[in-house]
């Protein structure tokens, strides 16, 4: 695929010297040579290198006047591409519909970090905005020469530059540069990934002048999905392609010692690919590959079952050796303050392993041909997968192209990157393009998991009930036991099964809030993984990595302290929260929900069915969210109905309010699911959550009846993330509502009916 | 052993040579060349593979070819087109329902059969009819709005 669908059919000189409707006025003020030199400086026919310091790496004006925006991140379903298109169209002064955002293809974009940490707009959009502003600046400067009109006397409308005092003097972007490449150097900060930033000389527009940013523009990719005319990664086919399936051990950590290829000899075209712990099959037909994977007789190495009994998981975490301890935030003298306490409140909370359990198991297609590798993947990080494939296949990075193609859902480091590497190993072994899709048990049972953890909180109160000291410590499996991406073989199942040693990283986090306690300490401890190779319980990033678990604990605990001093949960929070935007989201949610100011729990309910309300709030990298949950509880069955949510959300400048609301609704519903139902089960040998029965998620019959979203817009502030922040406070808001309704505090997720019933009895 | 099957899919006839035990899903995707039914679980637990067989929502991932017989198969692509959309497709676009969109065959094909047979359903009836289908992105609120909107359109 070339960068432009149509090549320019006219030379630079022919454009400049006019023809057709193009009016080129070259007066005394500026010489032809000067005009040509300006254009030559900004545009050229040959493509500059695809490096972060080139404007052409982000923006191109095509011959037909359309604009291509090459984006090194990608949309995972929230409509990010719409927002990016809005930001680019706004800065360039072109119609929104003229901008096509091309996402996550390593052949056309630089590594902006992929889908990562809700930074699509916050960091990715920031860069695209600056690139588009710079493109407009140089185009207007080109036009100034061509129209012999100073820059400050020019206007731009819909991609046409015209003189303010004589609109007959006009030239379009397409006429100036359409089909050619920008040749403009940017001031790149020499960073790749999320921190990449490469502004030009231009300043972006004043938000007061925004006409496209802030508008509720709809997604164009919905109709193709609804009419079944858009390809998912699962739908890509290439000539000569065969189908692959992987085979995983029944006891995690064991490896094949004997593989009986004769056991699948009756299956047409079936072949085994076996190397150390890596075992897969391919066949010409998908059904045959599935049959071969099921029927292949394999003798596995005898391995000590690596996992504890699930019932002892939290004890394991409590007793496990701390691998890394970090205090992230500290002020005052916490230990001394606790010694002076009139009363100390303590609590501990528990969060299980959770699975991405994407709608379909991951799929990838890898073709190795003529020394080049092409991979279609639903990965969140195609540039990292490019590196991982190059390392796995021992090929130069520039011979590997990864084309992001929307996959069956993604909420972090799911099984997509592992699948791409497995497909590559299979493709290399059989010398044919391989389309690999995992099976359901592998999608749920073998994806990298959100880490299980425990969280200890304690607060010291003085005689008046004031919090004088606060300490919060998480202990759990690392959020980066395997990294956020498959960029290195050590972080993939293919690499680990082929013998590359895991280099388990350490990372967790602390509550993100602004409670101004005089003495405060927040930190975390990570523990080693349960299995150091190819583990189905390896832990990594799952939507809002460690955010839901940390804030389930911290915001439940704040509620416990409020109850201990008989204070209303919101009034108590506002005693300590000093950050004005935090106060604003809490007040906005309270007002919208008609919050009844009183201490929890309610004391006016009897009978089997009770109701309650709870609040939780948090920050996330500049975004602030307050969530009020209203829940109904059936004491007899233990079933929770999370009936109504009120969400106040401040992510700075809003790019697309409708897209933002949809994004928040999805976060709330997924948050309810993870709070009420989700827990990866396992036994000493293996993960036993392998499908939707053994890993239940929220059913449509349990959908909240209402999710009311209050958007707080700050056009004057840079936009921050929205992809994940609103899932963060959901669990605590529900827990606090359960407490309000029943007076019972549930400190372990999920709040499944059995657990709630037991807690209430 | 492979057998020859004649499938009627979206009004067209296709001949497929395949294992009688092979689920219909793979015939539709790989032999007929229709991408819209998706593999989600292979266990009839999620709905991503749903098609109509003689008007009945059917999980094609567990329906062996041998069980299809002369049944008339309709997939999402056969439900409507951009030029002549099914009301549910119109409503899905209007409500901007999907996020990743991988699940939509289940919801649309199940809801289409339900709304054909049940006029003016209550919200509880809609939820009950769609119970068991999965959406991992959490678009349930928009799904319900769209199905209600389509129900109104279908009178």
Interface residues (C-beta under 8 A of the other chain):
Chain A: X76 X77 X78 X79 X218 X219 X222 X223 X225 X226 X227 X228 X229 X230 X231 X232 X234 X235 X285 X286 X287 X291 X357 X358 X359 X360 X361 X406 X407 X408 X409 X410 X411 X437 X439 X440 X658 X662 X665 X666 X667 X668 X669 X670 X671 X673 X691 X692 X693 X697 X698 X699 X700 X701 X703 X704 X707
Chain B: X18 X19 X22 X23 X26 X29 X30 X34 X35 X36 X38 X39 X40 X41 X42 X43 X45 X46 X48 X75 X76 X77 X80 X81 X82 X85 X89 X92 X93 X96 X97 X98 X99 X100 X101 X102 X103 X104 X105 X108 X127 X128 X130 X131 X132 X133 X134 X135 X136 X137 X138 X139 X140 X141 X142 X143 X144
